[in-house]
């Protein structure tokens, strides 16, 4: 018995095997298409919370809206923090560029 198959570290060196289509290919394609259609239909239908849970659908949607608003606020705060960090890095790049110019001018002045 052979040992466990080792996965290659460099995916560019893995062999590409192209197999001829089999008779099951049509059946698999039809099955995949049916699954995608079913999934699409499930997404298109409105999501209704059953009343058996004791949860009012309006309360459920209000809760979801609140969660999405909080997620949006968090994303905006992260974006502002990233912009602040980028501004700080750009300032440091400018300072380093000025320092490099100073050193080059000093070196040229000695010659």
C-alpha positions, 0 to 999 in steps of 0.5 A: 500500500502506498503512503498518503499522497503528498501535496505539492508545494509549488502548484505551478509544477503540478501536472495538468490532466485533461480527461475525456468526458464520460457518460456521467458528465451530462448527468452531472451537469444536469444535477449541477444545473438543478442544484443551482436553480434550486439555490437561486430560487431559494434566494429569490423567495422572501425569507419569512420567519415562522410565527411558531418561533414566537418571533414577530417578523417585523422585530426579526427584520428590525434586529437584522437591520440593526446588526447591518447598521452596526457592521456598516459603522464598524467598517466606516471606523476601520476605513477612517483608521486605515486612512489615518495610517496611510496619511501617517505613512505618507508623511513619513515617506516625505520626511525620509525623502527630505532626509535622503535629499539632504544627505545626497546634497551633503555628499555632493558638496564634499566632492 
